[in-house]
Amino acid sequence: MSRAKAPKASSTAETIPLAIARSSLGDERQALALSTDLSLPYLGVACPKDTLHVNALLFLDENGLCLQVAGKNAPGPVRAEFVTGKMGYRREHGGGSGQLVARAVGLQKAKAGLHVLDATAGLGQDAFVLASLGCRVSLFERNPVIHALLADGLARAALSVDCAPIIARMTLQSGSSIDWLRNVATGNDDDENSVQGAAADVIYLDPMFPHREKSALVKKEMQVFRTVVGDDDDSEALLEAALAAARYRVVVKRPRKAPAISTAEPGTRIEGKSSRYDIYPIRALPR
C-alpha cells in the first residue's frame, strides 16, 4: 500500500527553526496533517536528542503531541496535559474556589456559572481550572504551534471519564482574541470565531513577558515557549480591547513584582508567592 509523501526537510546545512517529527509510535497521519497545516517540514521518525540541524520539534509520540527543543541536554518535552501530572493532581486535590485564579475571576462571589474568555490560553492550564469549577470557558490561542498543542491536549482529555465533563465546558477558538474583542466592542460580532453572547462575563489575560525567574518551570516551559512564541508586545492593546468587551471584569496575570501592563491601575490585586492577579472591575458580579 502506497503512503503519502511528506514534505522534505532542507538538505542544506542551515538550521531549521521548527519541524515536525514523530517516534515509531507517533501518529503518522497526524504528523503529515500538521506538516501541511503549519507549513513545516516533516522529518519522519526521529530522535530529538540526535536531531542537530533543527532548533525545536513538534513531536508526536505515544503520549500525543509535544514541543521539544532538539539536541543533546535540551529540556524535556512540553505538552498540554490535563489527565495526569500536575493538572491531574490539581483536579483531584486542588483548592476549589479558594485558588488564586478562581478568587481573581470572582468565583467566591458569583454563585452562577460565569462565561470566561481566556484570551491568551497557552497550554490551557488556568482555563482548565476554571472549567473544573463550573465556568464555561472560551479559549483563544493565536500562535498556531501552541494552538496545535492545546487542541491535542483537549482532544486526549475528552477521552477521559474524569475530564470529559470539564472539557465539554471548554471551547477552543482559532484566530486573534484582539480581533474578536474589538468586533464585540463595536457590535460586529458575526465573525466565525464569535462565541455566544455579546461579551464574556470575565476576560482573562496572561500575556508572555520577559521572564527572569530561575524556577524549574521557567527553565522548561518558558524557555521552550520562547523558541516559538517570544513575548507579547501588544499586551496593552489586548487589555484595552478586553476592557471594552468584558461584562463584569478583566483579570491580568503578572509576575508578582512586574509592573502593570499599562498606566491604568487595577482596582485591586491578589498576590501569590510568584504571581499576582490584577483585577479591573467594570460592574458588580451577579450573585
N, C-alpha and C positions, 0 to 999 in steps of 0.2 A: 504494500500500500504506500503510495507516494505521500510525502509530507510537504506542507507549505514551506517555502524558503524564507528564512529570516533575513532581515536587513543585515548586511555585513558590516562589521566594525572597520574603522580605518586601518589600513595596512601600514601607515606611516609611523614614525617613531613619536609623533606628537601625542601628548597625554590627552585622553578623553575625559571631560569633566564628569559625565554621568552616563551609565549604560545599564542595560537590563541583562540579568543572568539568572541562572537557577541551579539548584542542586539536582542530583539524579532523581530526587523525589518531588521536585518542584513541578508545578503545572505548566507544561509547555504551551498549551493553548492560551493560558492567561498571560504568559510571558510574551508571546507573539502579539497578543492584543495590546498589551501595554506598550510594546515597542512601536506599534503603529499609531496608537492614540497619542503618545507623548513624543513621537518623532525621535526616539532614542535608539542607538544601535543595540542589537541583541547578540550577546556573546555565546549563547547556548549554555551548556553545563560548564561551570567554572568554580574555582575555589577562591573566595575573596582575598585570602591572605597571599595567594600566589598570583593575583592579578595586579601587575605592577604598572600597566600603562593606562589605568583608569583611576580617577580620584575617588569615586564612590559608585556603588551599585544599588539599583533597586533589585533586590534579590528574593527569589521565590524558593522556599524550602517546604518541608512537611508541616511547618507551623504557619504558613501563609507568607505574606509579603512583608519585607523589612527594608530599611535603608541601612546600608553597610559601607563604611569607609573601607577602601581597598588597601592592600599592602600589609606587611608584617607590623605587629604591635599596634594595630588600629583598635579603637574602642569597639565594643561589641555592637550587635545589631540593635536598631531602634524600630519598634513596630507599634501599631495601635492594638493594644491588648486589654480586653475588658473581662475576660472569663477567669484568667489565672493571674498570678503575680500580684503586684501592688494593688491594682484595681479590683481584683478578685477578693483580696483581703479587706480592702476598704468597703466593698459592697457588703461583706458579711459582718464586719466589725467596726464600721465607721461610726462617727458621732452623730448621725442623723441631722436634724435641722440646727444642731449646735455647731456644725462645721463652719469654718470661717466663710467659705464661699456661699453657703446657704444663708448665713446671717446677713452677708452683704447684699444678696439678692432680695432678702426680706421674708424668708420662709417662716421665721418665727412670728412675724406679724400677720402675714397674709395666709389665711387658712384655706382659701380657694386655690386651686391649681393655677399656676402662672404660666404664661407663654413667654419663654426666654429665648432671645435670639443671641447666639454665640457668634459674634461677627468675625472672630479670629480663632477658629476652632482648633487648629493644630491637630494633635492626636486625640482630641475629644475627651480628655480626662475630666475636666470640670463639668462639661456638658453631661457626661455620664452620671456624675454625682448628682447633679440637679434633676436629671430624669429619674434616677433611682428614688428621689424624694417626691416624685409626683408631678414635676414640671413637664410641660410639653416644650421641647427644645428644638429650634431650627438652627442648623449649623452651617456656617459659610467658611470655606477654606479656599482661598483664591489660588494658592500655589498648586499646580496640577500634580506634582510629585507627592506632596503631603496629602492632598485630596485623595490620591490613589491609595496611600497607606491607610487613611481613615476609612475609606469605603471598604477596604478589605477587612479591617478590624470589625466594623459594624456588621458586615456580612457573616463573619465567623461567629460573632457573639449572638447573632439572631438564631443560630442553630442550637444554642444552649438553653435548656429548660429554665434555668435560673435567670438568665439575662434577657431572654426573648421579650418578656413584658416591658422591660426597661427600654430596649432598643426600639420597640414599637412606638415609644413616645419621642423618638429622635428622628429628625428628617434632615438628611444631608443635601444641601443645595450646591449648585455649581455657580461659578461666576464671582463677581466682586460684591462684597457686602456694602461697600460705599455706594455703588450704583443703585442697589436695591433700596437702601435707606433714603437716598436722595429722591428716588421715584416716589416713595411713600410720603416724604415731606412735601412734595409738590402735587400730591394727589394722583400721580401717574403710576398706579400700582398694578397695571395689567401685564407687566413683564412676566416672561415664562418662569422666572425664578421667584416670583412673588409667593408669599405664604398667606394663609388665611388671616383675615383681619386687616384693618388699616395700618396697624403697627404692633410691635411686640410690647408686652407689658414691661419687660425689663430687657435692656440691651447690655450684653456683657462683652467687654473688650480685654484682651490680653495680648497686646502687640509685642513683637520682638523688640529687644533693646540691646544696647551694648552691655553684655553681662560680664562682670569681673569677679564674681564669687568663684571659689575653687572647690565647690562640693562635687561629689561623685556624679550627681545628676547633671551639673553643668558640663563637666568633663565629657560626659557621654552624650546625652540628648542634645544639649545646646551646641556642642562642638559639631556634632553630625548635622544638626539642622542648618548651621551656618554654611556648610558646604553647598547647600541647595537654596536656602531662603534668604539669608542675610538679615538686615534689620528692616523694620517697617518705618520708612521715612515719611509716611503720610498719616501718622497716627493722630496729628492734630485735626486733619481734615476728617478722619474717621470719627473722632469724638464729636466734632461739630455736627456731622450728619446724624450721629446717634442721638444727640440731644434734641434734634429737630423731629425725630421719628418715634422715640420711646414714649410709652403711655405714662409710666409711673417713675422710672428711674433708670439711670445709666450707671454701671459699675465698671471700674477700670482696675485691673490687677497690675500692681507695680512691685518692683523690689522695695523692701522696707525703707531704704534710705534714698531712693531715687526721687527726683523732683516730679511734680505733677506733669501730665502731658502738655498742658498749655497754661496760659496765665490765669485761666478760670479756676478758682479754688473750689475743691469739692465741698459739699455741705457737711460731710463727716467722713471719718476714716475708721477702718477696722484693721488693726495691726496684728500680725503673727510674728514668728521668730525670724523669718527671712523675707516674707512678702507682706504687702498690705493691700487693702481694697479701698479705692477712692470712690465715694458714693456721691452721685449728682442727682438729688431728688427733683422731681418735676411736680408730682402731686402725691397725696397720701395713698398708700397701698390699700386695696379693698380688704375688709376684714370679714 
